[in-house]
Structures are given as structure tokens and as C-alpha cells.
Amino acid sequence: MSAPAAPSAPTSPNDESTDPMSTPLAPALPVASGALRPVSLTDVRIAAEGFWGRIQRLNRDAILPHCDHALERVGWIGNFRAAANGTLATERVGRLFTDSEIYKTMEAMAWESAREPSPALLDRLDELTGLLAAAQLPDGYLNTYYGYEGGPERYTDFEWGHELYCDGHLLQAAVAVVRAGGPAPFLGIARRLADHVCEEFGEHGRQTLCGHPEIETALVELYRATGEASYLEQARLFVERRGHRILDDTMYKGRDYYQDNVPVREAEVLVGHSVRALYLAAGAIDVAVETGDEELLGAVQAQYDRTLQRRTYLTGGMGSNHHGETYGDDFELPSERAYAETCAAVASVHVAWRLLLATGEERYADVIERTLYNSVISSPSVDGRSFFYVNALQRRSPGIDPEPGVPSLRRTDGRRADWFTTSCCPTNLARTFASLSAYLVTTDDSGVQLHQYAAGTVDVAFGAGRRARLEVETEYPTDGVVAIRVIDTDDDEWALTVRVPAWARDARVVVDDAERTATPGAIPITRRWRAGDVVTLHLDVAPRWVHPDPRIDGVRGSVAVERGPLVYALESLDPTLLDLDRIVVDTSIAPRDAATPIPGMPGVTAVTVRGAVIDLAAEASPYDDAPVAATAVAAELALLPYYLWANRGPSTMRVWLPRADVAATVGAVARGAGS
């Protein structure tokens, strides 16, 4: 890994000029060279009629406007007006970290206006930038919860105060705005704030850190956008300070909660609050890449790998403890008590993407795929106006409707809410979907790599002045055929690399009518390409059983169903008709596509499995000295993609299904019923 070289960009804190067209439009743009290079989100145009095109349209038409409207409705944007007017002492509303939601929404607006030009979004960004400028203090400090007369003093609560966390989201938003050609003054606001942070927390300043990591990756990205080395150095200082027990103890497994118990270089696995741990991991990777610190990069990669192997849900979700939104121990992955916060899924995508760029290891693209298709898009409703905060893998009761008209306090009720008192997840979704096309394709000197499959076009430059324009045709993930057509390219030889997902056991690649089998991983195809050449990838998306590691107590004796990259779930809209605690499935019969679509969800493929509904004898106690007597009725059980559950009304749900052959008595009954 080469040493960092500062990009050409303004270096004076007062210089707000920049040329957005000189820099690719993407959330993470390493200056130092890694294995792969990101491309601009405008280089990849996702077709509107495809799977992810529909999600991006939902984001533009519903999720993003909903976030902006909700922020005004609940008064969190109004806090900045109160700050400018000097009335925060009597008018401030919301929790101490609400500023960050405005910043994430601004970031989403910037990426969305770059993806598809919108004068209205740019006007709104200009308006919000004016509010921030009016609220910023002369020394660069900017926060509506602290530092005003009658309010809490600034920098008095590093464990829970979230000041630097909010700063980080502002810096990331500013980078997005400047790269996307938004209001230039926003960069000045960000640089004055970043300079203030460096002065307050630099080598000779306060020797402490924020309880919620986020500032680290933001400072690195601001360094990448401006070339100001002090921002990278401050990020490095924050990473190196972590783990030296600077912060106070907590009830949530001690200082592990905010990753301040073991230095980053010495940790073996991600611990504590899952979002904090993942944001720190992303920031540490950024620091390692830009400083050429292979030891740090290797340490964080090993931590994330062990977390994937032992502390991650089938959906890609992370965080198994409601108590503190934290990771559990190895293999502690209960389904009904899964926290799997939406923000943790987004953060895991950030970490996996950075490791993919740094190492070129295609397995991290598999992680991104699993997490996006299951633990990210499970949060928003189909209309984009209500959201899950947590993403459990089982619900025994339909939950309670959120109280209308007010931000919901309840994050774990199994019902989507239109807004929360802590609404980090909707705004995180908005910025993720707006920038999604930046996470699909990379380049290197040898060619182009397609990591995620979406119908659309790719137009990229790579190597020494070479270019390629491609068209991708696919109904993925419903169908496993991906056709990549070369529309235009130069006359040099280069490699087109496609990914065979880890789940694909029967994959074929066809080039010029020559077919070959392909194993999971990166498949480079090197040749002198011509316009009209087509590479077709065939992936078997037939439904399949998935078996858990036997060390996961919560799902031992159960199986799940996947179809392509999608995890499926069994949902009951009326628990009195189908009690999901009483079903078992016969794994000797393979799951199969249903003949008819899911009611109320045209175009969505249902999967059916053979099973039984058992009727247990009523007992005074749930425990006995002999197996419980049972009868059963054979049943065809229809499953839907996990991300769509709870969209047709209140329901119960489970991903992991008990096997009929595990419990002898029930198994015998179920097999008899199915014969």
C-alpha cells in the first residue's frame, strides 16, 4: 500500500472553492492506492424498472421527502433557527443528537441531486446551509444541544454527549455536498468545525474521545476532499486513543460498550454497541489505508471477519442484545431478541466496502449483498413512510401500533413507525439509497469489476486512459440470469470481472457461446473486447434449505430458506389461524417456488415448503418427564422474502423453522401427516 498523496484541493480553511467535476461522486474515495478503486455514482446508472431502481425511486419520492418533512414537523430543524435567534434555552426540542439527522438528510439530498439533478433539492440544501451558518459560533463550534446560555456546557459528557458524533455527520454531509456541486459555503462551515475539533482534541489538546465513534471516518473523508493533512492526523489520534479506558464505565458490559476497553490494534472481535463498533472499524480502516498502516488494517479486518463468522445474523444484521444495542458473545444470536439495528446494517456495508477496496477480496461483496437485500431494505415499508429500527428474525405477537402524530419511543414492537425519538435509521437509509450506485462497481489497472447486479449501464475509465461502456440486463434477484453487454470500449485488452456469490452452487458463465462452470468468487474474463460482446452469468436462484452452526443455541434444530440472495420468512397475518410456534418443516423435501404470487404483492415470488401444524396436548406446566403428546396436520407453508414482512398488516413471523425430524414424537407425527 502506497503512502498517501494529498489531492489538489483548497487547503485554506477560508477557501470555499472547489471543482466538483474533478472528483468522482462517491461517499468513500481513498487517496492512497488499494486493490480496487471506487467509481462515481454517476458512472453507474441503475435502470428505473429494476429492483434497485425501484428502491432508489422510492427513496427519491418518499423516504427522503418524508425525512425532511418529519425533521421540520418535530422541530429538529427548528433548533437551528432557535440557535441563530438565541432562543435555544426555551425552544430546543428533541434528544441531544438530533442535529445529526439533519446532516444525514443533507448528505442524502446531495447524493440524490447528483444521481438525478434536482433544483428543488439544491435549493433546500442552500436553505439548510444558511441555517447552519447562522448557528455556527465564531470558534467553529456547532451544536444546538450544548454551549448556549441556560443549556448544558459543551464537552462535559464524552460518554453520552454525541458532540463529535454529530460533528462527524456534518463533515460527511459537507463532503457529499461539495462533491455533488451543492452550496459551496457548506465546505467552509465544515472546515471551521474540523479546525475547531483539531485545536480542541489535537496532540496538545483534550486527550479524550467521543463515546460514539463517527468523527474518525468523517475527518479522513474531509482530508480526502481537501488535502488538509491535519484532519487525517486527528482521525489517527482518535483511533489510537480508543481502548485505553479514557471513558467512564457503563452498565452495558463496561467500557466495551464504546470500544474503550482494549486498543483497536489488540482487539480480536467487534464488541459493545454495534453501530459504534462498526463506525469505528470503518474509520480505522480509512486511517490505515491513508497512512499505509498494514498492521492496523489487518487487525480491523481480523476483527470484522470473526464478527461475520460468529456474531452476525443470517440476514447480515448485527447486534443481538437489546440491553445497550450491543453484540452478544460468540454464537449468541437469538431470533426473537435480535436487535440487528438498521444503522448497524448500513455501517456493516461501509466496513465491508472499505475492506473490498483495500484488499480486493470478493467475499466482502457477498457480505454487502446479503446485508443490503435483507437487513437494510427490511427497514422501510413498501410506501417508504414507516421504518423498522430493529430487524428481529422472529415475532411471536403482532406488536402495538405506534402512537400517531408523535415520534415513537418503541423500537422493538414489531411494527414500523413513521418516526422515532431516535430516528437515526430513516436518514441513514436515505443517504445509503441515494449513493447506492457507488457501491456496485470498481476498477483497477486491469479492468472493471461488477460486484453487485442491477439492471442499468456502466460507463467508466480505468488504467492508462482506457474506457468501457457496459449495459447490464437482469431481473436479479428474482431471476439469476445476468447479461453484460459491451456497448463501447477501446481497442486494448482488459478484464471484465464478475462475481459468483457464495450461495451459488451451480453457476455458469457464457462468453461467445462458450460455456463454463464457475465457482464462487471473482471470475475475471480477459480479452480484447468489441462492441456487442456479451457475458452471461447464470446463477441458480432455486430455493434452498440453510442450516445453522450447531453452536447457535437459539436456532438449533431449525432451518431457514433462501432463494438467491434473499432470506425468506414465514408470516402469519392471523396468529389464531396459523400459530408459528406450532409449525415444523420436512427438510427431506426441497423448498420450491410457489405457483402463484403472494397476495397483495404482485411480482414477488413466494416459496412453499412441506410441513405440519402440530397440536400439543394442554398441560399445566410447559415441562414434563416425557415428550409431549402431539397430533399434526400436514400443511403447505408459503414464505415471502424477509424484507417484505409486516407490510400487509399486523403479523407474526419467523425466519428459522423447526425441523420435523429433530423431535422424535413430533417428527413421527409430522412425517405421518405428510405421507
N, C-alpha and C positions, 0 to 999 in steps of 0.2 A: 504494500500500500504506500503510495507516494505521499510526501509531505504536503500540507495544504498550501495552496496558492491563492491569494486573495483575488476575487474577481474585480474587474474595473467597475467601480461604482462610487457614489459620493462617500467621502469619509468625514466630512464636517457635520457635526450634529445639527447645524443650522441649514445645511444644504438639502432641500426637499426635492430636488430634481432627480429624475431617473427615467430611463428609457425602458418601458415595459416590454417593448418588442425585442430587446436584446437578450432577454432571459426567458427560458421556457416557462410556461404557466403550469406549475405543479407545486404541491404542498411541501415536498422534500426534495431539495436539489443539492446533493453533495458537491462541494468544490474539489475535494480530493478524489482521486480515481478509485472506484471499486470494481467489482467484477462486471457489473451491469450499470447502464445509465438510464435514468428515467426519461420519459418523453413529455412533451407538453400535452396538457389535456385537450388542446385544440388539434393536436395531431391525430387523435383518435376520436372519430365521430360515431357515437353509438346510435344505431338506427332507432327511430321513434317507435316502430312497431315491435321491436324485440323486447325480451324480458327486462333487461336493464334500461332500455329506452323508456319503457312504461314507468319504471320506478323513478327515473330522472324527471319525467313529465309530472308524475305525482308530486315530486319534491318541488318543482317549479310552481305548479298550480295550487298546491295545497299545503305541504309541510312548511315550506319557507314563509309563505304569507301568514300561515297560522302562527308560527313562532313570532313574527314581527307584531302581529295584532295582539297576541297574548302578552307580550312584553309591555305594550302600551296599556292594555286593559288592566293588568295587575299593578302598574305603576313603576316597574323597574327601570324603564327608560326615563320616566319622570324624575327618578332620583338624580339624574344628571342635570335636569333643569333646576331642581332644587339646589344642587351643588353650586351652579352658576349664580343662582339668586341668593345664596347664603341662608337657605331655609331648611337645610337637612335636619336640623335638630327637631323640627316639628313635622316634617313632611316625609322623611325617609321611610320606605316600606320594604318588606322582603328580608330574606336572610342575608348573612354577611357576604355571601359570594355571588349575589345576583348580577353584579357587573359583568361577570364572565359570560353570561348568557347573551348579553348584547354583543359582546365581542365575537362569539362564535357565530351568531346570526349575521354579523357584518362579514365575517370570513365567508360564510355560505353565499351571501349576496355577491361578493367579489368573484368567487369561482363561477357562480351561475351566470353572471353577466359576461364573463369571459367565454363560457361554454356556448351561450346563445345571447348575443347582445341585447341589452335591455336598458334603454334610457331611464325608465322608471326606477330600476334598481340602483343605477348610478346616482340618480337624484336623491334617493333615500340614503345612500351611503354618504353623500355630501352633507345631507341634513344631520345625520348622526355624527359625522366627523366634527361638525360645528359644535354639537353639544359636548363632545369630549374635549375639544379645545377650550371651551368656556369653563369647563370644570377642572382642568388641569392646573395645579398650583405652580408658582414660579420656579420651584426647585425640581419640577418634573413629576412629582408625586401625583398619582391619580387614583382615587378610590372613594366611592360615595359612602362607605360604612365607617371609615376611620378618618381622624385628623381634622375634624371641624369642631368649632366651639359647641360644647354641650354633648359631644359624641365621644366614643372610645378613642384613646390615643393611638396613633399609628405605631406599629412594630412593638406591641406589648403582648401579642399572643401568637407565637410562631407555630405552636402545635396545631391550633384550630383556626387561626385567623384568615388564612387563604389570601393574604395580600399579594404575595409573589405568584401564587396560582393565578389570580386574576390578571396580574401583570403579564404573565406568560400568554394567556389567551389574547390579550390586546396586541402583543408583539406578533403573534401568529396571524391575527387578522390584518395587521398592517402590512405584513409581507404579502399576503394574498391580495390586498387592495393595490399595492404598488405594482405587483407583477401583472395584475389584471387591468391596469390602466385606470384605476379609480382615483379618488381625490388625493392629490399629491400631499396636502397638508397632514394627512394621517401619518405619513412616514416621519414627519417632524415630531408629532406627538409621541410616537413610539420611540424615537431616538432619544428624546429628552427623558422619557421614562426609563429607558435602558441605561442611559448615562447616570441617572439618579441611582438605579439599582447597583451599578458598578461602584459608584462612590460609597454607597452605604454598606455594601457587603463584599467589597474587594479585599485584597490581601491585607490591607491595613484598616479595614472597616469592621463591622459587626461579624464576628466569627460564628455565624449561625446559619440556619437554612429554614425553608418553609416545610411545614408538616405535610403539605400536598405537593409533590413534585409536578412540574409543568413548565416552570420557568427555564429549565435546563435546555429542553429541545427548542424552545422559542428563541432563546438567546443564540443558539447555534444557527438557527434559520435566519435570524436577523443579521448575523455575521455573514452568512452566505449571500444575503441580499445586498449588503452594504460594503463588505470588505473590512469592517471595523474589528480588528483583532481582539480588542478588549472584551467584546461580547462573548467570543469563544472562550477566552481565558476565564471569564466569570462563570460560564457554564461548567468549565472544568473544575473550578474551585467548588462549586456546589456539589458536583458528583463526588469529588474526593472527600468532602466533609461528611457526606452521608454515611451513617453506620458507626459513628463514634460517640453515640449516646449523648448527643448535644440536647435533644429534646426531652421533655418530661415523660415519665412513664404513663401508660394508659391501662384501662381495663380490658382492652382488646388485644390480648396476647402481648402486652408490654410494648416496647418500642419497635417490635416487628411491624406493628400497625402502620407506621410511616417509614419503614425500612431504615430505621436508625439504630439497629442493634448490632449489625455486622457490616463492615465496609463492603462496598459494591464489589471490589475485586476478590473478596473472600467468600461471598455468599454462594450457596450451592443451588438454590431454588428460589422462585419468587414467593414472597411471604407478605402477610398483612393485607391491608386494603388493596383490593385487586387493581382498581384503576390507578391508584398512586404507584403501585409496583410497576405497572406496565408503562405509565408515563415516564417513570424514572429509567426504566430499561431503554425506552426509545431515546431519551436524552443522552444516556450513557453511550449508546451505540453511535449517536451523532458526534459526540465528543471524541470517541475512539477513532472514528473514520477520519475526522478532520485533523486530528493530531497524530495520526499514524500509530496509535496505541493498540497494537495487536493483542497484548495481554488483556487489556480491558475489554476489547471486543470479544475475545474468546471466553472470558469469564461470563459476560452477559449472555452470549449465545448458549453456553452450557446451562445457565440458569433457566433460560426460556425453554430449551429442549427438555429438561427434566420436568418442567411445569407442563409442557404438552404431553409428556408421557404419563404423568401421574396425577395431575391436578386440573385436568381440562375435561369438560363435558363432551359428549358425542356431537353436540351442536357447535362446538368451538367455544362455548361460553366458559367464563372463568369466574371463580368466586363461589364457594359452596356454603359459606356461613352467613346467616342473616345477622348474627351478632358482629357488627362492625363492617359488614360488606367485605369480608375477608376470605382469603384462601383457607381451606382446611388443610389437614395433614395429607400425606400421600394416599391416594385412593379413597379419600373421604369425599364422595361425590353423590350425596343423596338427591334423588329426583325431585321429590315434593318440596324439599327445603333448599333446592338450588337457588342461589341468588342470581348469578350469571347476569350482572347488570349490563344493560345495553352499552353504556360507556366503556365497560371493560372489553366488550367485543370490538368496539371501534378502536380502542387502544391496542388490542392484540393485533389487529390488522396493521396498525402503524409499526409495531415491532417487527412483525413478520416481513413487511415490505422493506424495512431498512436492512434486515438480515439478507433478504433476497438480493438487494442491490449490492451489499457488501461482499457476499460470499458466492452468489450465483447458484446457490443450492435450490433446486426446483421444489423441494419438499415444502419450502415456505410459501410457495404459490398454492400448494394444496391446503395449507392452513388458512390462507386468505380466502380461498374458495369456500371451504367448509364454514368459516365464520360469517362470511357475507351472506351466503344462501340460507343460513339457519339462525344464527344468533343476532345478526344485525337487522335483517328485514322482518324478523318476527316482532319487532317492537311496534312499528306503525300499523294502524288499522288500514283496511283497503281504501278508505277515503282520505287517509293522511291527516286526520284531525284528532286522533287519540293515540296513546302510546303505552306500551309496557315499559316500566322502569326495570323490573326484574323479569327473567325469562326462565321460569321453572319448567321442568320436564314432566311434571305430574301435578294435577289439581284434583283434589277429592271433592271439592264443592265449587259451585259456580262463582263464588265471591260476591261482593257487595258493590252495587253501583256507586261510582264516585258522586259526591255531593255536587249538584250542578252549580255553575257560576262562580266557584271558588277554587283556588289551587288545591289539589288533593294532598292530604297528609299520608295517604295509604299507598305504598309502593308495591305491596306483596299480595293484594287481594285477588289476583287472577282476572282483573278487569282493566282494560285500558282506560286511561284518564286523559282529558284534553290538556291538562296542565298540572304540574306538581309544585309544592312549595320548594322542592329542589328539582328544577327542570333542566338538569344538565343533559339528559338523554335526547329530547327532541331537537335541540340545537346542534348536538353532536351529529345526529343523523343528517340534518340539513347540510352541514358542511361536508360530510362524507359523500352523500349522493351527488352534490354539486361538483365535486372534484373526482368522481369515481373513474372517469376515463383516463386519469393519470396513473391508475394502478393496474392497468391491463397489459401494457406492452413495455418492453425495454429494448435497448440496443447495446451493441458493443462494436468493436472494430471489425468484427467478422460478419455482422448481420443484425437481424431482427428476431426478437423472441416474443411469442404470444403466450402469455401466462394464463389469462382468463378469456373466456369465449363469449363474445357478444356480437350480434349482427351489426354491421356498420363498415366503416372504412378506416384505414390506417395509412398515413402519409408522413413518412419520417426520413430524416437524414442520418447517416451513420458513417463511421470510418473516415476516409480521406475524401470527403465531398461526394459520397455516394448517396443515392436516394432510392426509396421503394414506395410505391403506392399499391395498397392491397385492398381487396374487398372481402369481407367475411360474411358468408351466408349460413345461418344456422337457426334452429328452433331450440337450441340448448337453453335450459336443461331438460325441457320436455322430451326432446329428441337428441340422440347422441351423434348426429352427423354434422360435422363442421367442415365447410368448403371454403378454402382460402385461395382466392384468385389474384394473380398478379395483373394489375391494371397498367402499370408503367414502372420502368426501372432503367438503370444504366446498363452498360454492356459488361460490367465486371462480374466475376464470380463472387457469390456471397451465400451466407447460410440463413435459411428460414427455419427457426426452431419452434416446434410445437410441444405442448405439454400433454402427456398421458397421465391423467390423475391417478393417485394411489389406489383409489377404489376400483379402477377399470381393470378387470381381469381378462377381458377379451377385446383387445384394441387392434385396429388395423389402420395402416397409412397407405393411401393410394396416390402415386405420382405418375402421370403419363400412362395410366392403365396398368402400371406395375404395382402390385400389392404386396405388402409385407406385414407381418405381425409386429406389434410394438409393446414393449414392457413399460410399466410406469416410470415416469421421469421425463427429462428433456430429450427430444428427438430432433437433432439438427439435420437438415437436408441441404447439402451444399452443392451448388451447381451454377451455371450461367443461366439466369432466369430470362424468360421472354414474356412479353405481354400475352396474356391468355393462358399461361401455365396455371394449373390448378393442383393444389394439395388437398386431399380429402381425408379427414380423420373420422374414423368410425369407432364410437365408444358404445359399449353395451350398457344401456341405462335400465335394463330389466330390473325389477325389484329383487332385493336380496335380503337375507337374514344377516344381522350383525350381532356378534356375541361379545359380551363384556369380559374384561380381565376378571378372573375369579376373586381378586383381592378387593374389588369394589363391592363391599357388603350390601350397599343399598340396592343393587340390581342383580345380585347373584341369583341364578335360576331364571333369568329373564332374557329376552331377545328384543332387538329393535329391528325396524325395517328402513332401508334406504333405497332410493331409486335415483340413479345417477348421483349428483352431489347433494340431493335433498334428503333430509331426515324426515320420516313420516310419523304421524301421531294418530292415535285412536281418540276420537272426540265423541262425547255424548251430550246432545243438546237437552236431553231429558233423562237425568240420572235414575228416575224411577223406572224407566223402560230398559235402560242398559247401565247397570251398576258396574263401573270399570274395575272395582275391587273384586269382582266375581268372574272375570274372564280369564281363560287360558288359551294358548295357541298351540297348534300342532306344527312343529318345525320339520316334520318329515315331508310336508307338502310345501313347495316353494310359493312364496307370495307372487301375485300376478296382477297385471293391470286390470282394472275394472272395466266392464263393457260399457258402462255409462258414466258420464261426468258427475262430479259432486253437485248435489242440488244447490242451486244458488251461486255456483261458481263455474260458469261455462268456461271450457278450455282447460280446466285444471284436471289432471289425471289422478283419479283415485286408485288405490291399491287395495286388493282384498286378500285376506288371509283366512285359513281354515282354523276354527277354534271351537270353543264351547263356553256357555254361560253356566256356571255351577250354582247350585242351590245348597247351601250349607244348613245343617240342622241347627235350630236355635239352641243356644247354650247359655247357662247363667254366667259362665266365665269364658273368656277367649282362650283358655288354656285347658288341656286335658292330658290324661296319661295314655291316650290312644289317638291315632289320626281321626280327624273329624269326618263323620259320615257325610257323603255328598251325592247328589244326583246332578245330572247335567243335560243340557240341550245343545245339540250341535248348532253352530252358527257360522255364517259368513260375515266377517267383520271388515268393514270398509274404513280405510285410513286416508287421511289427507296430509298434504305437506305441513310439517310442523309450523312453519312461519304463518300459516293461514288460520290457525285455530283461534277460537273466540271472536270470529268475525260474523258469525251467523246468529249470535245471541249468547246468553249465559250458558256455560257448558263446563263439564268436567273433561279431563284429558290425561292421557299418559303416553309417553314415548316407549318406555320399556314394558314389555308384555310378558307375564309369567308363562313359562313353558309347561305344557301339559305333562311332559314326561319326567318332570323333576319331583313332584309329589306323587308318591305311588298311588294313593287312593284316588285322588283327583285325576291323576293321569289315566288310570284304568277306566274311570267313568267317561272321561273326555274321549278316549280312543274308542270306547264302545259306542258313544253317541255319534262319533264321526264315521263309523263303519257302514 
